[in-house]
Amino acid sequence: MTITQLQYVLAVAEYQNFTLAAEKSFVTQPTLSMQVQKLEDELDILIFDRSKKPISITEVGKKIVAQAKNIVNEAERIKDIVDQEKGFIGGDFTLGIIPTIMPTLLPMFLKTFINKYPKVNLIIKEQSTENLIKNIQDGHLDAAIAATPLEVDFITERPLYYEPFVGYVPKDHRLRKLKELSPENLDVSDILLLQDGHCFREGVLNLCKTRKKIGEEHFRLQSGSFETLINLANEGLGMTLLPFLNTIELDASKKENLKYFREPSPAREVSIIYHKKELKIQITEAIRDTIASVVRGAIAFQDVKIISPLNK
């Protein structure tokens, strides 16, 4: 039994197809099939039922796959221990980021990080929170950046920063004359929201203390873009709420429409999250330190009290 054989078993279990598993493992299909067969012969059991399409895992195979994940992870941990002992920060690292954070955060820290840690091959993927959690569990992401808390048993959450909500209130809107906003001022019926599935949308709905169905009288909006929400607000179709970092690069004419909240300001907690088994922790810490140092200086309200129900 070898670590490589167990890695091949995990690939087949995930993709339920020997050809695809071989492709993802960067080996030929006969090589992968032979190694899996060799392991089954050694154990004198069948891990996979090849008579079904897609391939299914036998009952004993499920137990072997679960144990194989532990063994492969622990083998990776040995390499981590050596890297940490040598002070080496390098190698492949896959980082997931949710869509409402990616466009603003990435330009702020990426250049600084790659200049400081040139031996890290950083692979960045934009994914929903649900997919981030699944891919961390499956080992496809080393870490991720998301709005927290998530309260997932196998995930560690390390807060990076607290990002205040900012109102975008166009001319002629009922809240325009207010000097500062408060959650009590908000009416979900005239707030332009991101489409379902975005955690920022959920936070806004919770901030408004309502879960009622959202839908304007004359249109229903499904957009994943803050820019779209701003443009629609400028057309007199309502107001919207933006994360603070999304307001930094707005032009002067749009910044005139920003309304800040009375303290304590509602905010979202943004954290780096990773599996509690802490693989590649030295790279995770390097990313965390880089982001925290860059972003905290850009956010004026560093010590805001978190009252936003984005933090469930």
C-alpha positions as CSV (number, residue, x, y, z in Angstrom):
1,M,0.0,0.0,0.0
2,T,1.4,3.4,-1.0
3,I,0.4,7.0,-0.5
4,T,0.1,7.3,-4.3
5,Q,-2.3,4.4,-4.5
6,L,-4.5,6.1,-1.8
7,Q,-4.4,9.4,-3.8
8,Y,-5.6,7.5,-6.9
9,V,-8.4,5.9,-4.9
10,L,-9.5,9.4,-3.6
11,A,-9.5,10.7,-7.2
12,V,-11.7,7.9,-8.4
13,A,-14.0,8.3,-5.5
14,E,-14.4,12.0,-6.2
15,Y,-14.8,11.9,-10.0
16,Q,-16.5,8.4,-10.2
17,N,-14.7,7.9,-13.5
18,F,-11.2,6.3,-14.0
19,T,-10.4,8.3,-17.1
20,L,-11.2,11.6,-15.5
21,A,-9.5,10.6,-12.2
22,A,-6.3,9.8,-14.2
23,E,-6.5,13.2,-16.0
24,K,-6.9,15.1,-12.8
25,S,-4.0,13.0,-11.3
26,F,-1.8,13.7,-14.3
27,V,-1.2,10.0,-15.1
28,T,-2.4,7.7,-17.8
29,Q,-5.7,5.8,-17.2
30,P,-4.0,2.4,-17.4
31,T,-1.5,3.4,-14.7
32,L,-4.1,4.7,-12.3
33,S,-6.4,1.7,-12.9
34,M,-3.6,-0.8,-12.4
35,Q,-2.5,0.9,-9.1
36,V,-6.1,0.9,-7.8
37,Q,-6.5,-2.8,-8.8
38,K,-3.2,-3.6,-7.1
39,L,-4.4,-2.1,-3.9
40,E,-7.8,-4.0,-4.1
41,D,-5.9,-7.2,-4.7
42,E,-3.6,-6.6,-1.7
43,L,-6.6,-5.9,0.6
44,D,-8.7,-8.7,-1.1
45,I,-11.8,-6.5,-1.4
46,L,-13.4,-4.3,-4.0
47,I,-13.3,-0.6,-3.3
48,F,-15.3,0.4,-6.4
49,D,-18.2,-1.3,-8.1
50,R,-17.3,-1.0,-11.8
51,S,-20.5,-2.5,-13.1
52,K,-22.4,0.8,-12.4
53,K,-22.2,4.0,-14.4
54,P,-21.0,6.2,-12.9
55,I,-18.7,4.0,-10.8
56,S,-20.0,3.6,-7.2
57,I,-18.1,3.0,-4.0
58,T,-18.8,-0.2,-2.1
59,E,-19.7,-0.1,1.6
60,V,-16.2,-1.2,2.7
61,G,-14.8,1.1,0.0
62,K,-16.5,4.1,1.8
63,K,-14.6,3.3,5.0
64,I,-11.4,2.9,3.1
65,V,-11.9,6.2,1.3
66,A,-12.5,8.0,4.6
67,Q,-9.4,6.5,6.1
68,A,-7.4,7.3,2.9
69,K,-8.3,11.0,3.3
70,N,-6.8,11.0,6.8
71,I,-3.6,9.2,5.7
72,V,-3.0,11.4,2.7
73,N,-3.6,14.5,4.8
74,E,-1.2,13.3,7.5
75,A,1.4,12.6,4.9
76,E,1.1,16.2,3.7
77,R,1.4,17.4,7.3
78,I,4.9,15.8,7.5
79,K,6.0,18.0,4.6
80,D,4.4,21.0,6.3
81,I,6.4,20.3,9.5
82,V,9.6,20.1,7.5
83,D,8.8,23.3,5.6
84,Q,8.0,25.1,8.8
85,E,11.2,23.9,10.5
86,K,13.2,25.2,7.5
87,G,11.3,28.5,7.4
88,F,10.2,27.7,3.9
89,I,7.1,29.4,2.5
90,G,6.5,28.2,-1.0
91,G,4.7,25.7,-3.2
92,D,1.1,25.6,-4.6
93,F,-1.6,27.2,-2.5
94,T,-5.3,27.4,-3.6
95,L,-7.3,30.2,-2.1
96,G,-11.0,30.7,-2.5
97,I,-12.7,34.1,-2.2
98,I,-16.4,35.0,-2.2
99,P,-17.6,37.3,-5.1
100,T,-18.5,40.3,-2.9
101,I,-14.9,40.4,-1.6
102,M,-12.8,39.3,-4.5
103,P,-12.9,42.5,-6.7
104,T,-11.9,44.9,-4.0
105,L,-9.6,42.8,-1.8
106,L,-7.5,41.1,-4.4
107,P,-5.9,44.2,-6.0
108,M,-5.1,45.5,-2.5
109,F,-3.0,42.6,-1.3
110,L,-1.9,40.4,-4.2
111,K,1.1,42.3,-5.5
112,T,2.4,42.8,-2.0
113,F,2.0,39.1,-1.3
114,I,3.7,37.8,-4.4
115,N,6.6,40.2,-4.1
116,K,7.1,39.1,-0.5
117,Y,6.6,35.4,-1.1
118,P,7.8,34.7,-4.6
119,K,8.1,31.0,-4.0
120,V,4.3,30.6,-3.4
121,N,2.3,29.6,-6.5
122,L,-1.0,31.2,-5.4
123,I,-4.1,29.8,-7.3
124,I,-7.1,32.0,-6.6
125,K,-10.7,30.9,-7.2
126,E,-13.9,33.0,-6.9
127,Q,-16.6,30.8,-5.3
128,S,-19.8,31.1,-3.3
129,T,-19.6,30.5,0.5
130,E,-21.3,27.1,0.1
131,N,-18.7,26.0,-2.5
132,L,-15.9,27.3,-0.4
133,I,-17.0,25.1,2.5
134,K,-17.4,22.0,0.4
135,N,-14.0,22.5,-1.4
136,I,-12.2,23.0,1.9
137,Q,-13.8,19.8,3.2
138,D,-12.8,17.9,0.0
139,G,-9.3,19.3,0.0
140,H,-9.6,21.3,-3.1
141,L,-8.9,24.6,-1.3
142,D,-6.2,25.2,1.2
143,A,-8.0,28.3,2.6
144,A,-10.6,30.8,1.7
145,I,-11.8,34.3,2.5
146,A,-15.4,34.7,3.4
147,A,-17.9,36.6,5.6
148,T,-18.1,35.0,9.0
149,P,-19.0,33.4,11.4
150,L,-20.0,30.3,9.5
151,E,-20.0,27.9,12.5
152,V,-18.9,24.9,10.6
153,D,-17.4,22.1,12.8
154,F,-14.3,21.3,10.7
155,I,-13.4,24.9,9.8
156,T,-11.2,27.3,11.7
157,E,-12.1,31.0,11.3
158,R,-9.5,33.8,11.7
159,P,-10.9,37.3,11.4
160,L,-9.0,39.6,9.0
161,Y,-11.0,42.8,9.3
162,Y,-14.4,44.3,10.0
163,E,-15.9,46.1,7.0
164,P,-18.6,48.6,7.6
165,F,-21.8,49.0,5.5
166,V,-22.1,52.2,3.7
167,G,-25.4,53.6,2.3
168,Y,-25.5,54.7,-1.4
169,V,-28.4,57.2,-1.4
170,P,-29.0,59.1,-4.6
171,K,-30.6,62.5,-5.0
172,D,-34.4,62.7,-4.3
173,H,-34.3,59.6,-2.1
174,R,-36.2,59.9,1.2
175,L,-33.0,59.4,3.2
176,R,-30.9,61.9,1.3
177,K,-31.3,64.7,3.9
178,L,-30.1,62.5,6.8
179,K,-26.6,63.3,8.0
180,E,-26.1,59.7,9.2
181,L,-28.0,56.4,8.7
182,S,-29.2,54.0,11.3
183,P,-30.7,50.5,10.7
184,E,-34.1,51.9,11.8
185,N,-34.0,54.2,8.7
186,L,-33.9,51.3,6.3
187,D,-36.9,50.0,4.4
188,V,-36.2,46.7,2.5
189,S,-38.8,47.7,-0.1
190,D,-36.6,50.4,-1.5
191,I,-33.2,48.8,-1.1
192,L,-31.6,47.3,-4.3
193,L,-30.1,44.0,-3.4
194,L,-27.7,41.4,-4.8
195,Q,-29.3,38.2,-6.2
196,D,-30.1,35.2,-4.0
197,G,-27.1,33.3,-2.8
198,H,-24.9,36.2,-1.9
199,C,-24.1,36.4,1.8
200,F,-24.0,40.2,1.6
201,R,-27.6,40.2,0.5
202,E,-28.5,38.1,3.5
203,G,-26.7,40.4,5.8
204,V,-28.7,43.4,4.5
205,L,-32.0,41.6,4.9
206,N,-31.1,40.7,8.4
207,L,-30.0,44.3,9.1
208,C,-33.5,45.4,8.0
209,K,-35.0,42.9,10.4
210,T,-37.1,41.3,7.8
211,R,-37.2,38.1,5.8
212,K,-40.2,39.0,3.6
213,K,-40.2,38.4,-0.1
214,I,-38.2,41.0,-2.0
215,G,-39.6,42.3,-5.3
216,E,-40.2,45.8,-6.6
217,E,-43.6,46.6,-8.1
218,H,-42.4,47.0,-11.6
219,F,-39.3,44.8,-11.8
220,R,-37.3,42.1,-10.1
221,L,-33.6,42.3,-10.0
222,Q,-31.1,39.5,-10.1
223,S,-27.6,40.9,-10.2
224,G,-24.2,39.9,-8.6
225,S,-22.7,43.4,-9.3
226,F,-22.5,46.3,-7.0
227,E,-21.9,48.5,-10.0
228,T,-25.3,47.5,-11.4
229,L,-26.9,48.4,-8.1
230,I,-25.2,51.8,-8.1
231,N,-26.3,52.5,-11.6
232,L,-29.9,51.6,-10.9
233,A,-29.9,53.7,-7.8
234,N,-28.7,56.7,-9.9
235,E,-31.8,56.1,-12.1
236,G,-34.0,56.7,-9.1
237,L,-34.9,53.0,-8.5
238,G,-34.0,53.0,-4.9
239,M,-30.9,53.0,-2.6
240,T,-28.4,50.3,-1.9
241,L,-25.8,49.3,0.7
242,L,-22.1,48.7,-0.2
243,P,-19.2,47.2,1.6
244,F,-16.8,50.0,2.7
245,L,-13.9,48.8,0.4
246,N,-16.2,49.1,-2.6
247,T,-16.6,52.8,-2.0
248,I,-12.9,53.7,-2.0
249,E,-12.4,53.8,-5.8
250,L,-15.8,55.5,-6.6
251,D,-15.5,58.8,-8.5
252,A,-16.3,62.1,-6.8
253,S,-19.8,62.3,-8.2
254,K,-20.8,58.9,-6.8
255,K,-19.0,59.6,-3.4
256,E,-21.4,62.5,-2.9
257,N,-24.2,59.9,-2.6
258,L,-22.5,57.9,0.2
259,K,-24.1,58.0,3.7
260,Y,-22.3,56.5,6.6
261,F,-24.0,54.9,9.6
262,R,-24.2,56.3,13.1
263,E,-21.8,54.5,15.4
264,P,-21.8,51.6,16.2
265,S,-21.8,51.0,12.5
266,P,-23.1,47.8,11.1
267,A,-20.3,45.8,9.5
268,R,-19.4,42.4,8.2
269,E,-16.6,40.2,9.7
270,V,-14.3,39.0,7.0
271,S,-12.1,36.0,7.9
272,I,-9.6,33.6,6.4
273,I,-11.0,30.1,6.9
274,Y,-9.3,26.7,6.6
275,H,-9.6,23.1,7.7
276,K,-8.9,22.5,11.3
277,K,-6.2,20.0,10.3
278,E,-4.2,23.2,9.4
279,L,-2.3,22.0,6.3
280,K,0.1,24.6,4.8
281,I,-0.5,26.8,7.8
282,Q,2.7,28.8,7.2
283,I,1.3,30.1,3.9
284,T,-2.1,30.7,5.4
285,E,-0.5,32.8,8.1
286,A,1.5,34.7,5.5
287,I,-1.7,35.6,3.6
288,R,-3.5,36.6,6.7
289,D,-0.7,38.9,7.9
290,T,-0.4,40.5,4.4
291,I,-4.1,41.2,4.1
292,A,-4.6,42.4,7.7
293,S,-1.7,44.9,7.4
294,V,-2.9,46.3,4.0
295,V,-6.7,46.4,4.6
296,R,-6.8,47.7,8.2
297,G,-5.1,50.9,7.1
298,A,-7.7,51.4,4.4
299,I,-10.7,51.1,6.7
300,A,-11.4,54.2,8.7
301,F,-13.7,52.4,11.2
302,Q,-11.3,49.7,12.5
303,D,-13.0,49.3,15.8
304,V,-16.7,49.2,14.8
305,K,-19.0,47.1,16.9
306,I,-20.4,44.3,14.8
307,I,-24.1,44.5,14.8
308,S,-24.7,43.2,11.2
309,P,-26.5,39.9,11.1
310,L,-24.1,38.9,8.3
311,N,-22.4,37.5,11.3
312,K,-25.1,35.0,12.0
